[in-house]
């Protein structure tokens, strides 16, 4: 709760002159651009995610089996990396417009072409990498629906399309809204894409105020407004399903025959699913690979240092976060009182917060603590002490723990729920203390869940950009920060090796996730 409390307290401490300047000049742009971004991305992820989820779960067409998991691949590509890639391809000096000019003989300004560095471009980039949130949730909901529901609808005269809109879609509404909410929260949290495309949103405004004015209080006020946006999203998601109940008959999915799509309809369904995969993963990954192998400067010691910084920081953060998640989850297992469950729930709220809010909420108290320590040392000793918490990896690790605790809590709690309470009782009857029961019984049984949580947190830390940029120590860079700096200097090709490394590492949890979903489907059959 510390970053949230810091932001809320500083809402009333900002410099009136700075806040007045922001209000008169850029605040309206921050609000309008953020709203348009949410509307555009929300519409895009629904248009891509829901139809693909329906086709792969309810229909049979060429390539359905591999397309069902391949549609998750864009999750491995951070939005800011796909933005760099398409800018290099679609910009004025890129190969697409160059070919158009060569073929038509037209010059600059004599033809229309989509401006990728724009609000519309940011919407497209974010949509391509965030639609899997909706796809994943919607597909799970469609797979759990009653086997006979659609067949009964068809006996009552509904076509397949009508049954989808009247039954399938309403029954899947809670899952779709949950996926949409996650996508919109990621949209509000994005920094790299909107900053690179020069789209003024709250995330860019917070960092500009922090670096430009040096006013942490004013940055906290902007963070407070962004926090209100996130809170409204969560409340709207809960309000949308306040009095509605969705039930299924429990009939296994295996009893239902898929709707067979043949001929042009089947080919159309296949291309519908191929479209987001191609533009969201295949093209960006292919371009990055080409740039990294054939055009970028050879990998040197600088790249090796960046990779080492990124990997050991991500590994350290993953171990800390998952270790704490084990303790917290086991605490709930031992004591299900309201105070304990509420505390653990609050500890997992950070995932709903953008990295910029967590960064501002972290730097303020840690900087205050450092200054108090420096004053104490100066007053009572002749020694000197530097920054201990702020400006060091401690601040980064704290922010990562707040940001990604919910991810590991979900995986660990899910694994603990599968261990029978009798295992605890058996261990205690043999004289083990609660801590030894956790270490000697639960941890070995939770090996799969723990490794999954470590891997997911590792990749999330590797991709995190705004919190890393604000809190990293001086002269400490990561792959994500270096890729952003090179892209900001228009050195897109030189940014390719770092970007490609992040994408390749991000593929691992996506592949594990798709395999997990496939195995669960097979077990249900």
VENDADA-V783699 format. One record per residue. N is the residue number from 1. RES is the residue in one letter. OMEGA is omega in degrees with one decimal (* if undefined). Layout:
BEGIN
N:RES:OMEGA
N:RES:OMEGA
END
This chain:
BEGIN
1:X:-173.1
2:X:179.5
3:X:179.4
4:X:-179.2
5:X:179.1
6:X:179.3
7:X:-177.9
8:X:179.2
9:X:-177.4
10:X:175.9
11:X:-174.5
12:X:-176.8
13:X:-174.4
14:X:175.0
15:X:-176.0
16:X:-178.2
17:X:178.8
18:X:-179.3
19:X:178.3
20:X:177.7
21:X:178.6
22:X:-178.5
23:X:-175.6
24:X:-172.1
25:X:-166.9
26:X:-174.0
27:X:179.2
28:X:177.1
29:X:179.2
30:X:-177.8
31:X:-175.5
32:X:180.0
33:X:178.3
34:X:179.7
35:X:178.6
36:X:178.3
37:X:178.6
38:X:-179.4
39:X:-178.2
40:X:-179.6
41:X:177.9
42:X:178.3
43:X:-177.1
44:X:-178.2
45:X:176.3
46:X:-178.3
47:X:178.6
48:X:-171.8
49:X:-174.1
50:X:179.1
51:X:179.4
52:X:178.2
53:X:179.3
54:X:-177.2
55:X:-175.7
56:X:-178.6
57:X:-173.5
58:X:-172.1
59:X:175.7
60:X:-179.2
61:X:-176.5
62:X:176.6
63:X:-174.3
64:X:-174.0
65:X:-178.1
66:X:176.9
67:X:-177.3
68:X:176.5
69:X:179.8
70:X:178.9
71:X:177.1
72:X:-173.3
73:X:178.6
74:X:176.4
75:X:-178.7
76:X:-175.1
77:X:174.8
78:X:-176.3
79:X:-177.0
80:X:179.5
81:X:177.4
82:X:177.6
83:X:178.5
84:X:-175.3
85:X:-177.5
86:X:174.3
87:X:178.4
88:X:-178.7
89:X:-169.8
90:X:-179.3
91:X:-175.6
92:X:-178.4
93:X:-178.2
94:X:-174.7
95:X:-176.2
96:X:-179.1
97:X:176.6
98:X:178.4
99:X:177.8
100:X:-179.9
101:X:179.6
102:X:-177.9
103:X:-174.4
104:X:-176.3
105:X:-179.9
106:X:179.2
107:X:-178.1
108:X:178.8
109:X:-178.0
110:X:177.9
111:X:178.6
112:X:174.7
113:X:-177.7
114:X:179.2
115:X:-174.2
116:X:179.6
117:X:-176.3
118:X:176.2
119:X:177.0
120:X:177.5
121:X:178.1
122:X:178.4
123:X:-179.4
124:X:-178.6
125:X:-178.8
126:X:178.7
127:X:-176.3
128:X:-178.2
129:X:-177.4
130:X:-179.1
131:X:178.7
132:X:175.8
133:X:179.5
134:X:-179.3
135:X:-176.7
136:X:-178.8
137:X:-177.6
138:X:-179.0
139:X:177.3
140:X:179.5
141:X:179.3
142:X:-179.2
143:X:-178.7
144:X:-177.8
145:X:-177.5
146:X:-178.4
147:X:-173.4
148:X:-174.6
149:X:-177.1
150:X:178.1
151:X:176.8
152:X:179.0
153:X:-179.7
154:X:176.7
155:X:178.3
156:X:173.4
157:X:180.0
158:X:172.1
159:X:178.3
160:X:179.9
161:X:-179.9
162:X:178.3
163:X:178.0
164:X:-176.4
165:X:-174.9
166:X:-177.0
167:X:-174.4
168:X:-177.4
169:X:177.8
170:X:-179.9
171:X:-179.5
172:X:-173.5
173:X:-179.4
174:X:-179.5
175:X:-179.9
176:X:-179.9
177:X:177.2
178:X:177.3
179:X:178.4
180:X:179.3
181:X:177.5
182:X:179.7
183:X:-179.0
184:X:176.2
185:X:175.6
186:X:177.0
187:X:178.5
188:X:-177.6
189:X:-174.6
190:X:175.9
191:X:-173.0
192:X:-177.1
193:X:-175.9
194:X:177.8
195:X:-179.0
196:X:179.0
197:X:178.9
198:X:175.2
199:X:-176.0
200:X:175.5
201:X:-178.5
202:X:-179.0
203:X:177.5
204:X:179.7
205:X:179.9
206:X:-178.9
207:X:176.7
208:X:179.5
209:X:-178.9
210:X:-178.1
211:X:-174.7
212:X:-178.3
213:X:-174.4
214:X:-175.7
215:X:-178.5
216:X:-178.7
217:X:178.5
218:X:175.5
219:X:178.1
220:X:177.4
221:X:175.9
222:X:177.2
223:X:177.4
224:X:177.3
225:X:177.2
226:X:177.2
227:X:176.5
228:X:176.8
229:X:-178.8
230:X:179.2
231:X:178.5
232:X:178.2
233:X:-178.8
234:X:-179.4
235:X:178.0
236:X:178.7
237:X:179.4
238:X:-179.6
239:X:-176.8
240:X:-179.3
241:X:-172.8
242:X:-175.4
243:X:-174.8
244:X:177.5
245:X:-178.3
246:X:-177.2
247:X:172.7
248:X:-174.4
249:X:178.4
250:X:178.3
251:X:-174.9
252:X:-178.0
253:X:-175.5
254:X:-178.5
255:X:-175.3
256:X:176.2
257:X:177.3
258:X:174.9
259:X:-177.0
260:X:177.6
261:X:-176.7
262:X:176.4
263:X:-177.9
264:X:179.5
265:X:178.0
266:X:177.8
267:X:177.6
268:X:177.4
269:X:179.4
270:X:-180.0
271:X:175.9
272:X:179.3
273:X:179.3
274:X:-175.3
275:X:-179.5
276:X:178.1
277:X:-177.8
278:X:-176.0
279:X:-178.1
280:X:-178.7
281:X:-170.3
282:X:-178.3
283:X:178.5
284:X:-179.4
285:X:178.6
286:X:179.3
287:X:179.2
288:X:179.4
289:X:179.4
290:X:179.1
291:X:-174.6
292:X:-174.5
293:X:-169.8
294:X:-171.5
295:X:-175.8
296:X:176.6
297:X:179.2
298:X:179.6
299:X:-178.9
300:X:-178.4
301:X:179.5
302:X:179.1
303:X:179.0
304:X:178.4
305:X:178.3
306:X:179.8
307:X:179.4
308:X:177.3
309:X:-177.4
310:X:-174.1
311:X:-177.8
312:X:175.7
313:X:179.2
314:X:179.8
315:X:179.1
316:X:178.5
317:X:-178.9
318:X:179.7
319:X:179.8
320:X:-176.3
321:X:-177.8
322:X:175.4
323:X:176.7
324:X:179.3
325:X:176.6
326:X:-179.6
327:X:-177.8
328:X:-179.8
329:X:179.0
330:X:176.2
331:X:178.0
332:X:178.7
333:X:-179.6
334:X:-173.9
335:X:-177.0
336:X:178.2
337:X:-176.8
338:X:-177.8
339:X:-179.0
340:X:-179.2
341:X:178.0
342:X:179.6
343:X:-179.9
344:X:176.9
345:X:178.6
346:X:179.8
347:X:-179.7
348:X:-177.6
349:X:-172.8
350:X:-177.8
351:X:178.6
352:X:-176.5
353:X:173.6
354:X:-179.4
355:X:179.6
356:X:179.0
357:X:179.7
358:X:-179.7
359:X:179.3
360:X:-179.9
361:X:178.3
362:X:-174.2
363:X:-176.8
364:X:-178.6
365:X:-179.4
366:X:175.9
367:X:177.5
368:X:-179.7
369:X:178.2
370:X:-179.3
371:X:177.6
372:X:179.2
373:X:179.3
374:X:178.3
375:X:179.4
376:X:179.6
377:X:-178.8
378:X:-176.8
379:X:-171.2
380:X:178.8
381:X:175.8
382:X:-177.0
383:X:177.9
384:X:179.4
385:X:179.0
386:X:179.2
387:X:-178.6
388:X:-175.0
389:X:179.0
390:X:-179.1
391:X:177.7
392:X:179.1
393:X:178.2
394:X:179.4
395:X:179.0
396:X:-177.9
397:X:176.4
398:X:-179.6
399:X:178.2
400:X:179.6
401:X:177.7
402:X:-173.2
403:X:-169.0
404:X:178.5
405:X:-177.6
406:X:-178.9
407:X:-178.2
408:X:177.6
409:X:-179.7
410:X:-178.7
411:X:-177.3
412:X:179.8
413:X:176.9
414:X:178.1
415:X:178.9
416:X:-179.4
417:X:-179.1
418:X:178.8
419:X:-176.7
420:X:177.0
421:X:179.3
422:X:177.0
423:X:176.7
424:X:-178.0
425:X:179.3
426:X:179.2
427:X:179.1
428:X:179.7
429:X:177.7
430:X:174.4
431:X:179.3
432:X:172.9
433:X:178.3
434:X:-179.7
435:X:178.3
436:X:174.3
437:X:178.7
438:X:-173.9
439:X:-172.7
440:X:-177.9
441:X:-172.4
442:X:-177.1
443:X:176.1
444:X:179.5
445:X:-178.1
446:X:-173.9
447:X:-179.1
448:X:-179.9
449:X:-179.6
450:X:179.1
451:X:177.3
452:X:179.9
453:X:178.6
454:X:-177.7
455:X:-178.9
456:X:179.0
457:X:178.2
458:X:-177.7
459:X:178.8
460:X:177.7
461:X:179.8
462:X:-176.5
463:X:-174.4
464:X:-176.0
465:X:-171.9
466:X:-179.8
467:X:179.3
468:X:-179.0
469:X:-177.1
470:X:-167.8
471:X:-175.4
472:X:175.7
473:X:176.8
474:X:179.2
475:X:177.1
476:X:-178.9
477:X:173.7
478:X:178.6
479:X:-178.4
480:X:-178.9
481:X:-179.4
482:X:177.4
483:X:178.8
484:X:-179.5
485:X:179.2
486:X:178.7
487:X:178.2
488:X:176.1
489:X:-179.5
490:X:175.5
491:X:-173.0
492:X:-178.5
493:X:178.9
494:X:177.9
495:X:-174.4
496:X:-178.7
497:X:179.1
498:X:-179.9
499:X:-179.1
500:X:178.5
501:X:179.2
502:X:-179.6
503:X:-178.0
504:X:177.7
505:X:179.6
506:X:179.1
507:X:-173.3
508:X:179.2
509:X:178.3
510:X:178.4
511:X:178.2
512:X:178.5
513:X:-179.7
514:X:177.7
515:X:178.9
516:X:179.1
517:X:-179.3
518:X:-179.4
519:X:178.0
520:X:178.7
521:X:180.0
522:X:178.9
523:X:179.5
524:X:179.3
525:X:*
END
